[in-house]
Amino acid sequence: MDPLTPLASDGLDLISRAQAGDSEAFDILCREHGGRLLRQAIGLCGDASVAEDLVQETLLAAWRSISRYNGCCRFFTWLCSILIHRHQNLLRKRWPRPFSFLCGDEIDSMNNFLARTPDPGPTPGMQTEGAEQAALVLRSLEKLPPKLREVVYLRFYAEESLEGIAAVLGCPVGTVKSRLFHGLERLRQMKSLLK
């Protein structure tokens, strides 16, 4: 058997090998999760080149701290939590620059990216409406306090369970539920103000 072939379908063997210092096993994990992580980063940043840099920083940080991954959540969720923290650091460096700082070219670029995202089902009109709604959600998400934003992001963008989010953030499930409730409530209030 090839030594790089994962022994377990869930990647636990690869993770164990990576934690033991096997860089090839970590490389396989990066290839398995890299595309999805890049899509998450593009969703956060709205800029493909910035997102690529963010993913590289995330994977480098993950390699440096792989020994701290304890299996309490999915590996991808753990990577997403690192991605979120790296993105927050990036935003702090740019502070104070709200999402509305985007100029017309950058908004067009983000809308072009969203328009190129393949989706065979919806009509072009539905795609445009969906792209506008996605951009609105991202702008609204940026306005949430970081603790609420990361819970909403992990729940709906990374599709993690409440228990997994609690494990990643190191807080009780009740706290996650409370942050999720308050985050969604604030997003609803923002939506009603825009109508």
C-alpha positions as CSV (number, residue, x, y, z in Angstrom):
1,M,0.0,0.0,0.0
2,D,1.2,3.5,-0.8
3,P,2.3,5.2,2.4
4,L,0.4,8.4,1.5
5,T,-2.9,6.6,1.1
6,P,-5.2,7.6,4.0
7,L,-6.1,4.5,6.1
8,A,-9.3,6.0,7.5
9,S,-12.0,7.6,5.4
10,D,-12.4,10.5,7.8
11,G,-8.7,11.5,7.5
12,L,-7.9,10.7,11.2
13,D,-4.8,8.7,10.1
14,L,-3.6,11.7,8.0
15,I,-4.1,14.0,10.9
16,S,-2.3,11.7,13.3
17,R,0.6,11.4,10.9
18,A,0.7,15.2,10.4
19,Q,0.7,15.7,14.2
20,A,3.7,13.3,14.3
21,G,5.5,15.7,11.9
22,D,4.7,14.0,8.6
23,S,4.6,17.0,6.1
24,E,3.4,14.7,3.3
25,A,0.3,13.7,5.2
26,F,-0.3,17.4,6.0
27,D,0.1,18.2,2.3
28,I,-2.6,15.6,1.5
29,L,-4.9,17.3,4.0
30,C,-4.2,20.7,2.4
31,R,-5.1,19.3,-1.0
32,E,-8.3,17.8,0.4
33,H,-9.5,20.9,2.1
34,G,-7.7,23.7,0.1
35,G,-10.4,24.3,-2.5
36,R,-13.2,24.5,0.0
37,L,-11.1,26.7,2.3
38,L,-10.4,29.0,-0.6
39,R,-14.1,29.4,-1.4
40,Q,-14.7,30.3,2.3
41,A,-11.8,32.9,2.1
42,I,-13.2,34.4,-1.1
43,G,-16.6,34.7,0.6
44,L,-14.9,36.5,3.5
45,C,-12.6,38.8,1.5
46,G,-14.5,39.3,-1.7
47,D,-11.1,39.3,-3.5
48,A,-9.5,36.2,-4.9
49,S,-5.9,37.2,-4.6
50,V,-6.3,38.3,-1.0
51,A,-8.2,35.1,-0.3
52,E,-5.3,33.0,-1.7
53,D,-2.9,34.7,0.6
54,L,-5.2,34.2,3.5
55,V,-5.5,30.5,2.8
56,Q,-1.7,30.2,2.6
57,E,-1.4,32.0,6.0
58,T,-4.1,29.8,7.4
59,L,-2.5,26.5,6.3
60,L,0.9,27.7,7.5
61,A,-0.6,28.5,10.9
62,A,-2.4,25.1,10.9
63,W,0.8,23.3,10.3
64,R,2.5,25.2,13.1
65,S,-0.3,24.3,15.5
66,I,-1.4,20.9,14.2
67,S,-0.5,19.4,17.6
68,R,-3.3,21.4,19.2
69,Y,-6.0,19.9,17.0
70,N,-7.8,17.6,19.4
71,G,-10.6,16.1,17.2
72,C,-13.5,17.8,19.1
73,C,-14.7,19.2,15.8
74,R,-14.2,18.4,12.1
75,F,-10.7,19.2,10.8
76,F,-12.2,21.6,8.2
77,T,-14.0,23.5,11.0
78,W,-10.7,23.9,12.8
79,L,-9.2,25.2,9.6
80,C,-12.1,27.7,9.3
81,S,-11.6,29.0,12.8
82,I,-7.9,29.7,11.9
83,L,-9.1,31.4,8.7
84,I,-11.5,33.6,10.6
85,H,-8.9,34.7,13.0
86,R,-6.4,35.4,10.2
87,H,-9.1,37.4,8.4
88,Q,-9.8,39.4,11.6
89,N,-6.1,40.2,11.9
90,L,-6.2,41.4,8.3
91,L,-9.2,43.6,9.0
92,R,-7.4,45.0,12.1
93,K,-4.5,46.0,9.9
94,R,-6.8,47.9,7.6
95,W,-8.9,49.4,10.5
96,P,-10.9,51.5,10.3
97,R,-12.2,50.4,6.9
98,P,-15.8,49.2,6.8
99,F,-17.0,47.0,4.0
100,S,-18.4,50.1,2.3
101,F,-14.8,51.2,1.5
102,L,-15.0,49.2,-1.7
103,C,-14.8,51.4,-4.8
104,G,-16.8,50.6,-7.9
105,D,-14.1,48.5,-9.5
106,E,-13.8,46.3,-6.4
107,I,-17.5,45.8,-6.2
108,D,-17.7,45.0,-9.9
109,S,-14.8,42.5,-9.4
110,M,-16.6,40.8,-6.5
111,N,-19.9,40.8,-8.5
112,N,-18.0,39.3,-11.5
113,F,-16.6,36.6,-9.3
114,L,-20.1,35.8,-7.9
115,A,-21.5,35.8,-11.4
116,R,-18.8,33.4,-12.6
117,T,-19.7,30.9,-9.8
118,P,-21.3,28.0,-11.7
119,D,-24.8,27.2,-10.7
120,P,-26.8,25.3,-13.3
121,G,-30.2,25.7,-11.7
122,P,-31.1,29.4,-11.3
123,T,-31.9,31.7,-14.2
124,P,-29.6,34.7,-14.9
125,G,-32.1,37.0,-13.1
126,M,-32.2,34.7,-10.1
127,Q,-28.3,34.6,-10.1
128,T,-28.2,38.4,-10.1
129,E,-30.6,38.6,-7.3
130,G,-28.7,35.8,-5.4
131,A,-25.4,37.6,-6.0
132,E,-26.9,40.9,-4.6
133,Q,-28.3,39.1,-1.6
134,A,-24.9,37.3,-1.0
135,A,-23.1,40.6,-1.2
136,L,-25.6,42.1,1.2
137,V,-25.2,39.3,3.7
138,L,-21.4,39.6,3.6
139,R,-21.6,43.4,4.2
140,S,-24.0,42.8,7.0
141,L,-21.9,40.0,8.5
142,E,-18.9,42.4,8.5
143,K,-20.9,44.7,10.8
144,L,-21.4,42.1,13.5
145,P,-19.1,42.0,16.5
146,P,-16.4,39.4,16.0
147,K,-17.8,36.9,18.5
148,L,-21.2,36.9,16.8
149,R,-19.7,36.9,13.3
150,E,-17.5,33.9,13.8
151,V,-20.4,31.8,15.2
152,V,-22.7,32.7,12.3
153,Y,-19.9,32.1,9.8
154,L,-19.0,28.7,11.3
155,R,-22.6,27.6,11.4
156,F,-23.8,28.7,8.0
157,Y,-20.7,29.0,5.8
158,A,-18.6,26.1,7.3
159,E,-21.8,24.2,8.1
160,E,-20.5,23.1,11.5
161,S,-22.7,21.7,14.3
162,L,-23.2,23.8,17.5
163,E,-21.1,21.3,19.4
164,G,-18.3,21.6,16.9
165,I,-18.4,25.3,17.1
166,A,-18.3,25.2,20.9
167,A,-15.2,22.9,20.7
168,V,-13.4,25.2,18.3
169,L,-14.1,28.3,20.2
170,G,-13.6,26.7,23.6
171,C,-16.9,27.8,25.1
172,P,-20.1,26.0,26.2
173,V,-22.8,25.1,23.6
174,G,-25.2,27.5,25.4
175,T,-22.9,30.4,24.6
176,V,-22.7,29.4,21.0
177,K,-26.5,29.2,20.8
178,S,-26.8,32.6,22.5
179,R,-24.2,34.2,20.1
180,L,-25.9,32.6,17.1
181,F,-29.3,33.9,18.2
182,H,-28.0,37.4,18.8
183,G,-26.0,37.4,15.6
184,L,-29.0,36.3,13.5
185,E,-31.3,38.8,15.3
186,R,-28.9,41.6,14.4
187,L,-28.8,40.5,10.8
188,R,-32.6,40.5,10.7
189,Q,-32.6,44.0,12.1
190,M,-30.1,45.1,9.5
191,K,-32.2,43.6,6.8
192,S,-35.4,45.3,8.0
193,L,-33.5,48.7,8.0
194,L,-32.6,48.2,4.4
195,K,-36.2,47.7,3.2
